[in-house]
């Protein structure tokens, strides 16, 4: 894209570049722009200004395709500075995530991953400009060589006497010497004296102590798609780019219609049994190691069989409840997501964010279904429910994948979740931030449980809330959410 507006004319004084001299770094500009625009919104690519050497004295002119009056970041008021910094960090984070995922999403461009990481480094605030609220970096890929960074002093490790080390090891091993008692079959404290229990066939399911029912306020469910526009034929509507945010937290292992109190009780029971199983496995390994130390032989430790994952554990231990409340939520959601990918038009631009814990958020960059759909289906099929629920952080990543700054660049997020934020985030605040920066992005929420805290995500962004109670309703909700627009969409020429 040719430069349209000069942002600044600056001298390279006291700066050094990453990965070669300045000429070599700046020569990658066109390749980096094309790469970023293939996977991220164009507004993200505008973060890097186009360099043009103005002579042999180190002076560089910087250009941008943005329109407006450029200002230094330091010239803005406190509120405008804070917003510009937020956008700057948001876009830097998007480019860094792309650099991490590049070897998988575009193997032919893997050699540019380091160049992407280096490109979002800059010497300081005096090299940041803002054009109509949008941050622009000059001398990207450079650092101030005048800044002195003290190298850490690495001390020489102490050499411990073999006898002391052996004594410490033995003390640690003895901590796990005795196996723990296995969990009782109900949720009451086990008796202190051994009790003879007769085993009957077939064995009944262990009882579950369910806390008092929790009264959940009704959730407004909006039915029927919104008319996209009155002035644009359906075949001319510009479809929004779509990002699925998929809940892969531990509660997705439980049946679709299981009441929340019973689900919570069983979830606690699962972790109780898992803890006992791991403790006993450590105790057995400790005893084997101690026996080998005393006999002077080499220990032959074998890894224990893995504890069943929640879906398998639930079906093995509580088959009647599985039959009563329906299939696991993850099984239903996976099937529907895969069906959605198979049925949308092949030119639909779609991305995926799936979370399994607070620090485990997987992202697949937006691409046409024709080229990225198979990889997306494969990624979803490999997911196994585990961990907590970082809804806010996942929404932030999904928003960063969409443009949504103009009418002809709409974006849509579909959040599929059954839980409540459990990673100290604020989904409502995340939705407000997305709407402020990207007014043409909306979010629908498909709820697979009674928890209502995610409703604000749809209300804030102008989306809808769906609360299906069956597999059929969930399929209908997912399809309707895909074709529903909460705003007037642009019209093709």
Buried (B, 14 or more C-beta within 10 A) or exposed (E): BEBEBBBBEBEBEEBEBBEBEBEEBBEBBEBBBEBBBBBBBBBBBBBBBBBBBBEEEEBBBBBBBBEEEBBBBEEBEEEBBEBBBBBBEBBBBBBBBBBEBBEEBBEEBEEBBEBBBBBBBBBEEBBBBBBEBBBBBBBBBBBBEEEEEEEEEEEEEEEEEEEEEEEEEBEEBEEBEEBBEEBEBEBEEEEEEEEEEEEEEEEEEBEBEBEEEEEEEEBEEBEEBBEBBEEBEEEBBBBBBBBBBBBBBBBBBBBBBBBBBBBBBBBEBBEEBBEBBEBBBBBBBBBBBBEBBEEEEEEEEEEEEEBBBBBEBBBEBBEEBBEEBBBBBBBBBBBBBBBBBEEBEEEBBBBBBBBBBBEEBBBBBBBEBEEBBEBBBEBBEEBBBBBBBBBBBBBBBBBBBBBBBEBEBBBBBBBBBBBBBBBEBBBBBBBBBBBEBBBBBBBBBBBBBBBBBBBBBBBBBBBBBBBBEEBEBBBBBBBBBBBBBBBBBBBEE
